[in-house]
Amino acid sequence: MANSGVSTKPITSDDARSVSEFLHNNLNSHVAAAQWKQLVSPPWSHKGPNHGFQLVTEDGTIVGVYAAIYSHRDVDGTTIDVCNLAAFCVLEAYRMHSLRLTRALLRQPGFVFTDLSPSGNVIAINERLGFQHLNTTTRLVVNLPRLHPRGLRLTSNQAELDRVLVGRDAVVYGDHRNAKAAEHLLIEQEGQYGYLMFRRDRRKGLQLFATPLYSGGSSALIESSWGAVRSYLLGRGLIFTLAEHRVLGFTQGLGTTLNNPRPKMFRGTGLDADQADYLYSELTLVQW
């Protein structure tokens, strides 16, 4: 019987290889096991109490995984513990046990939970479990070539990012510099800087989309240089930008507002919807 002898266990660092191979084989084979492994071995120091939970049979075979990523966040001077629900996959014969993984994660006290890439029936399950939807209003913008204004400098050079970024931006960059799905752009002009972290996204099989995940420094500089930023992205093979207002603080450029942007959700207290972000998550670690 598929429902006999199945137990729920925390994912530990020792499980990194087996969990990443399970996700590669059963969730998305286009993502290499080595990249799935970053969910269990993220490049920042805070690891959390586990790396999620797994369903295993009596002989130790993994039949389900709900990987999680943990972080400490400073919100208005208060430390908030966040658990990001990162990757969920259960073999069809064991789907009756899926909620055991969800409940194991949500039973952990003291966490705000985020789910930044829910799909299918997970969205409805999350809603029943008290998750709220984030406002993900998104404008699909065409990236067009443009000459940079005089004095404007754009670079992804690590040494320059290390030199210029300060405060929270420096911490965010330091934690994510080796995150496999995160790319970084520094914008400088007249003693000011803007910092943009983005990922490459695939739609209908085409990896032509830039998705901003975090903006730091001067938001006014990022907005005023938005045309040059999009030209920079175009030069790296990204024809479109999926620009969320909640990330950038603005949306502009030739394009259209999406009717059904990808949902993102959270549950917990101590963090308002407008304070939730996309850092320390699968969006920065896994390129699909």
Sequence and secondary structure as in RCSB ss.txt:
>XXXX:A:sequence
MANSGVSTKPITSDDARSVSEFLHNNLNSHVAAAQWKQLVSPPWSHKGPNHGFQLVTEDGTIVGVYAAIYSHRDV
DGTTIDVCNLAAFCVLEAYRMHSLRLTRALLRQPGFVFTDLSPSGNVIAINERLGFQHLNTTTRLVVNLPRLHPR
GLRLTSNQAELDRVLVGRDAVVYGDHRNAKAAEHLLIEQEGQYGYLMFRRDRRKGLQLFATPLYSGGSSALIESS
WGAVRSYLLGRGLIFTLAEHRVLGFTQGLGTTLNNPRPKMFRGTGLDADQADYLYSELTLVQW
>XXXX:A:secstr
 TTSS EEEE  GGGHHHHHHHHHHHT TTS HHHHHHHHS SSS   S SEEEEE TT  EEEEEEEEEEEEEE
TTEEEEEEEEEEEEE GGGGGGHHHHHHHHHTSTTEEEEESS  TTHHHHHHHTT EE    EEEEE       T
T EEE  HHHHHHH  HHHHHHHHHHTT TT EEEEEEETTEEEEEEEEEEEETTEEEEEEEEEEEE HHHHHHT
HHHHHHHHHTTT  EEEEEHHHHS   SSEEE SS    EEE SS  GGG  S SSHHHH   
